[in-house]
Amino acid sequence: MVSNVSILEEKINIHTNYDITLLSPIKCGGKVKYITFPSTLDEVIESIKFSKQNDLKLFILGGLTNTLVLDSGLDGLAISTKNLKGITVKDDVISAKCGESLSHVIQSAINNNLSGLEQLSGIPGTIGGALKGNAGSYNKAISDIFYSAEIVLPDLSIKKIYNSDDLFSYRASNLPKDSFIYSVSLRLNKVDDNKPLIKQREEYILKRKEVGQYDKPSLGCVFKNPTPLSAGLLIDKCGLKGLSYNGAVVSESHANFITVEKNTTANSYLTLANKVREEVFKRFGITLDYEINIMGQN
Ligand SMILES: Cc1cc2nc3c(=O)[nH]c(=O)nc-3n(C[C@H](O)[C@H](O)[C@H](O)COP(=O)(O)OP(=O)(O)OC[C@H]3O[C@@H](n4cnc5c(N)ncnc54)[C@H](O)[C@@H]3O)c2cc1C
């Protein structure tokens, strides 16, 4: 259902009781009470304003490729970034609105002879989600190339932030609490010939395909690596590959992935993930931290 709610001078479409499975790549999750799909900065601000005026908890949804929304749904207002698109390139800096897919940003960088993002090829999701979680692979993370971001703070002010020593850690960012990332700028290296970049991009994607990362829907790594150890290796050593619960399965090809069969629920995914956590703790005394974001009440 869509309702036009007039808020100050702006109008934003607010959908009610929206089914999250329509947005989730693993087709799991309950309903969100209110959701907006802004396509401009003004609409983002109006959405946040609406949540504040109505005392609603705010949820920000990128591609949901690293987020499990529980079956009870979200009691509040979600902002989906899927319509916040646009990429610009100026010299060695590429800037993208938060809803652009990371893959599109990488492709655009390569088209503009900019190197530095190749290792991240094949990571699904948006550039906003990638910044928030400091996504990375093959010894490269967003933090290595981050230049600046435009963010909207909970008091509705807009702030530009630049890279600093304490802004990122492993698979995490330390952005101001509850801030909305509107756009992200990355500083890359200008190269004369982009053919090697095209080749590297293809190779990184192929490596992921070869290990079956895209064969079944998943949210990628469930747990962070307890550095210097590997979460996947610990799970594997517990003999948990193939363990399943109501259609959620510990992947045979990568023990730190949980794949989902059709009609699996988010709560089944979480039950299995908690079981894995318990087993690893029992065997090694190590508590694995979630890499996935869990939204909603269990
Ligand atoms: C097959 C597969 C492989 C993967 N491989 C990797 C990998 O190699 N490395 C890696 O790091 N990850 C990997 N992932 C996980 C995931 O793709 C990344 O973490 C991705 O960056 C998440 O982006 P998203 O847009 O889907 O974020 P979401 O899951 O939608 O959101 C993640 C978090 O960011 C917040 N957020 C999203 N957008 C904004 C915004 N605009 N402003 C403020 N907060 C925001 C959300 O509220 C949430 O807390 C993989 C996932 C899959 C399915």
The ligand as a Gaussian input file, in Angstrom:
#p B3LYP/6-31G(d) Opt

LIG

0 1
 C       28.181000     -14.114000      -2.301000
 C       28.611000     -13.015000      -1.371000
 C       29.949000     -12.675000      -1.265000
 C       30.363000     -11.657000      -0.400000
 N       31.694000     -11.367000      -0.324000
 C       32.099000     -10.373000       0.497000
 C       33.489000     -10.045000       0.597000
 O       34.347000     -10.643000      -0.042000
 N       33.837000      -9.037000       1.430000
 C       32.919000      -8.326000       2.156000
 O       33.307000      -7.397000       2.877000
 N       31.602000      -8.620000       2.083000
 C       31.168000      -9.620000       1.285000
 N       29.839000      -9.931000       1.205000
 C       28.876000      -9.231000       2.066000
 C       28.190000      -7.994000       1.422000
 O       28.038000      -8.160000       0.056000
 C       28.947000      -6.712000       1.704000
 O       29.095000      -6.541000       3.086000
 C       28.254000      -5.482000       1.103000
 O       29.157000      -4.404000       1.149000
 C       26.955000      -5.092000       1.804000
 O       26.323000      -4.090000       1.035000
 P       24.734000      -3.913000       1.036000
 O       24.391000      -2.743000       0.214000
 O       24.066000      -5.176000       0.664000
 O       24.503000      -3.587000       2.571000
 P       23.274000      -3.992000       3.503000
 O       23.365000      -5.444000       3.826000
 O       21.999000      -3.501000       2.951000
 O       23.627000      -3.132000       4.795000
 C       24.758000      -3.411000       5.574000
 C       24.823000      -2.372000       6.708000
 O       25.086000      -1.093000       6.152000
 C       24.059000      -0.170000       6.496000
 N       23.868000       0.709000       5.342000
 C       23.628000       0.348000       4.047000
 N       23.561000       1.456000       3.278000
 C       23.743000       2.516000       4.100000
 C       23.754000       3.932000       3.904000
 N       23.566000       4.493000       2.705000
 N       23.966000       4.728000       4.993000
 C       24.162000       4.195000       6.234000
 N       24.147000       2.876000       6.474000
 C       23.944000       2.043000       5.413000
 C       22.831000      -1.018000       6.822000
 O       21.947000      -0.340000       7.702000
 C       23.494000      -2.227000       7.475000
 O       23.808000      -1.923000       8.823000
 C       29.401000     -10.950000       0.361000
 C       28.043000     -11.289000       0.244000
 C       27.650000     -12.309000      -0.603000
 C       26.193000     -12.648000      -0.712000

